[in-house]
Amino acid sequence: MKLLVAGGAGYIGGVVTRLLLDAGHEVVVLDDLSTGRRDSVPDGVRFVQGRVHDVAAEVLDSSFDGVLHFAAFIEAGESVKHPEKYWENNLVGSLRLLDAMRSAGVRKIVFSSTAGVYGDPDQLPIVETAAARPPNPYGASKLAVDLALSGEATAYGIAAVSLRYFNVAGAHRCPDGTMVGERHDPESHLIPIALQVAAGKRDGLQLYGGDYPTPDGTCLRDYIHITDLARAHLLALSTMDCDADPATGRLTVPRESATGGHRIYNLGSGTGFSNREVVEVTRSVTGRPVPFEIAPRRAGDPASLVASSEKARVELGWVPQRPSLPDIVSDAWEFYRRELH
């Protein structure tokens, strides 16, 4: 297939691009490099620099089979302070991309959604039918795109899949032995920050909130390895020309042309780890001290987010291969020492 990867110079988009290439697909990456990095785009990929708002219509044509959409701002805390930035980039950009897809006759899209749409859930683990109560503009902007995809699927027959990620971490190991990991600037994710502390690049870290209704008072999160997450995108693409077996729900019956529809899947390990536990695992993996202090809660942070990925298992055949938090941290630590330290 010929595929456009919007936001393909970022952490997740870059790893998915590599897996697509390894699977024999032709890939074009579109990224404005506001947060992505040009060297994240592998050789053999055509790269177009620009915003998805402005360039998608110029890049997409009828030769493309589908789109994978990662082009978004992702910082929940920043979205509370600057909501207009998130609405304009995440929602408006996505609507422009859908306009371009319609004009070009491109009918398949895999969208990078988020567990942040759920807010504080009524029960754990979270299933896809749980109430969506996004606690910040970041989550709300992603939910708005999910809703737009449902409307497009109904009105125009596109085939759309939204993958709601829980906490993505770790580093992907490429066939040539190189690794791809997190390189945000500034870094805002807990595991890479904890590794910076372990490496002596920071004096310590802050854990936001110590009074949540969790076993140790800190936020509880479900961590998923970047390679496992990336594989789910290829599985989602492979199901877009299939019908669901009404007896099992598994999408196994090929059909000659997709009739469209919008499906949503949670992607997580099904296990929650507290922020304190992440620090302890980092200490154990690195063998180094990781001092921290408890800071006030951040606006918009839910207490606990843990996924049920049963739907993805049944319908996509997706099962995490590296669900262990020590494995995730170990790969991230190897990438940090090899590529960044």
N, C-alpha and C positions, 0 to 999 in steps of 0.2 A: 504494500500500500504506500501511497504518497501522503505524507502527513505534515501538517503545520503544528509545531510546538510553540505556543505563545508563552513567553516567560521561560524559555528553554535554557537560559544562561544562569538560572538560579540553582539552588541546592537540589530540590526535588526534580525540577524540570530537566536539569542537566543529567541526572542519573537515569531518568526515564528515556531521555534521548539516546543514551548509550545502549540501553536494553533494546530500544527500537532498532538501532543500527545493527546490533548483534543478531536480531531476529530477521534481518534482511530487508527492512523497510527503507524507503527513501524519505529523508527528513529535512525539513526547512525550519530553522529556528528564528523566531521573531522576539526581540527583547530590546528594551530601551536602555539597558545597563544602569538603570537608576539604583538597583540593588544587586543585579546579577553581574557576572564577570565574563568577559570575552573568552578567557582561557578555560571556562567551564564547557564551552561548546567544542565537541570533539572534531577531529579531522574527518572529512568526508561529508560534512553537513554544510549546506548553504546557510549563511547567517545574514539576516536583515536587521539592521539597527533602527528602532523606531517604536513609538507607542502603538499599542494595539488599536487605540482609537483611530489613528490616522493612517496606519500602514496596512492593516488587515485587508481592506478593500483593494489595495494595490497589489497585494501578494497572492491572495486567494483567487483561484480560477477553477474551472471545471475539471482540471487534471488532478485535483486533490481528492483523496478519499475520506479524509476526516481531519479533525482538530483536537489537540489536547491543550487545555487552557489552564496555565499556571500563573498568568500575568496579574498579580495582585500585591497590594501591600498587606502585611500580615501581623503588624504589631498592635495587639489589643489595647495596651495602655496608651499608645500614641493616638489610636482611633478615638479614645474618649476626649483627648485634648483637641484633636483636629478632625472632627467627624467629616467635614466637607471633603477633605483629602481622600477619605476612604470611599465615600459615595461616588465621587467623580471618577476615581481610578477603577475601583473594583466593580461598581455597578454600570456606570456609563460606558466604560471600556468594554465590558462584556456585551452590552446591548449593541454597540457598534460592531463587535465581532459577529454577533448573530445576524446583523444586517448584511455583513459581507458574505457570510455563509449562504444566506438566502439568495443573494444576487448571483453567487457563483454556482449554486446548486449543490453545495456540500452539505451532506445530511447526517453526519455522525460527529458527535462531540463528547469527549470525556472531560469533566470539569473537576477542578481541584476545590472541593468544598471543605468544610471543617466541622469538628465536633463542637466548636464554639457556638453553633446555632442553638444548642440545647439549653444553655444556661445551667442553673442548678436543677438537676433532674429529680423527678419524683421517686424514681427507683433506679437501682443499679443491678446488672449492667444495663446500659442504654440501648434500646432497640430503635430502629429507624422510624417507627410510628410514635415515638415519644413526642410530647409537646415541644415545639420549638419556641424558646424564650431567650433569644440572644441578649446577653447582658451588656453588650457594647456595640458600637457602630461597625467594628470589624465583622463580628458574627452576623449582625443584621445585614450587612452588605452581601455576604456570602449567601444568606438565606434568600435575599431578594433575587439573586441570580438563579438559585435553585427553582424559585417560583416562576421566573421568566422562562427557564428551560421547560418546565411543565406546560406552560402556555404555548411555547413554540412547537412542542411535540404534538399537542392537540390540534393546533391550527394548521401546521405545515408538515406534519408527519416526519419530523427529524427524529433520529435515534440519539438519545442523550443519557449519559450516566454521570451522576454526581457521586464522588467518593469523599466521604466525610472522614478526614484524618483525625486521629487522636494525636498524641505527641510523637513526632517523628524525630529520630536521632540515629546516631551511629554513622558509619562510613561504608560506602560501597566499594567492593574489591573488583577491579576490572580484570578481564582475562589476561592482560599484559602485566598484571601485578601492581599497577598503580591504584591509588585509592581516591575516592571523591567523598568529601565530607563537608561539614558546615564551615562557612567562611563569611559570616555576616559581619558587617562593619557599620555601626558598633554591634557587638554581639549582645543578644538579649535572652538567649535560651539557656536553661539551667545547666545541662550537661557540659556544653563547651565552656561555659563560664567556670564551672567547677574544675574542669581540666586546666584552665588558665591559672587558677589558684594553685592547683597541685604542681604546675610547672614553675611556679614562682613569678608569674607575670602579673598577678594581682595579689594584694595583701589578704583579701578575704572576699566573701560574697554575702549577699543578703537574701534571706528567705522571707518572702512577703506574706506575713500573717502567721501567727502561732496560736491562734484561738479558734480555728475552724472546727466544726464538728466531725473530726477525723481522729483516728487512734492516737496520733501524736500532736495534733493541733495544726499541722501544716497541710497544704493542699495535696490532694491525692490525684495522680494522673496515670493514664495508661500509655506506655511507651511502645512504639513499633519501630522495628529496624527499617532503615531507608531502603534496603534491597527488597525486603518483603513488600513494602508499600509500592515501590516502583513496579514490581511484578503484577500487582493488581490492575494497573492501567492497561497492560497488554492483554490480560485476561478479559477486562471489560471490552476492549476493542473486538476481541475474538467472539464475543457473544452478541454482537449487534446485528448479525444476520441469522439469528436463531429464534425459534418460538419456545415458549415455556411449556413443558410437560405439565398438564393440569394436575396430575396425580402426585408429582414430586416437587414441582416448582423449578426443577433443574432445566436450564436452557440448553437443550441438546438436539433439538430438531431443526436442521438447516432449512432455510427457505430461500427462494430465489431473489427476493428483494425485501429489504427491511420495511416494515410498516410503521416504524417509528415507536415512540414511547419514551418515557423518562423514568429511569430507575435510580434508586438511592441506596448506597451501601455504606455502612460503618466499617472502618478499618482500624483495628486495634488488637492487642494481644489478649484482652479479657482479664487482665490483672492490673490492679492499681498499686502504685508505689508512691509513698509520700515524699515530699521534698527532702525531709531529713534522711529517708532511706536512700535517695539518690546520692546525697553527700557521703553516706557511709559506704555505698558501693564504689564510689569514686575513690575514696581512701583505700579500700581494699584492692581495687584494680591497680592503682598507681603506686601503692605503698608509700604514699606521701600525705602529709597533713593537709586538710582542707578546712581552715577556720571559717566560721560563718556567724552571722548575728541575725536575730529575728527583727524584721522591720515591719512597719504598719502594712496592713492589707492594701493591695492595689484595687482601684475601682474596676469592677467588671470581672473579677476572678471568681469562678465557681469553686465551691469547696472540693467536689469530687467529680471526676469524669472517667468512667470506665466503660468500654465498649462491649456490646454483644456483636460479634461478627459472624453469627450463624447464617444470616442471609447470604453474605459473601461466600461462605463455605459451600452452601447448598447450590447457589445459582452460578457462581463463578468458578467454583472449585479451588478457592483461595484459602490456604492455610499458612500462617506464619511459620517460616523455617527457623528463624532466630528470635524467639520470643523472650529470651532471657535478658534481663537488665544487665547483668555482668557481661554478657556477650556484646550488647549494644555499646556499653561504656568502653569495653576493651577495644573494639574496632575504632571508636572515636578517638581513643587515646593513641592508638597506633598511627592513625592519620595525623593527629596533632603533632606527634614527635617527628614523623617522617616529612610532613609537608609544611608545617607552620612553625615549629619550634626553632 
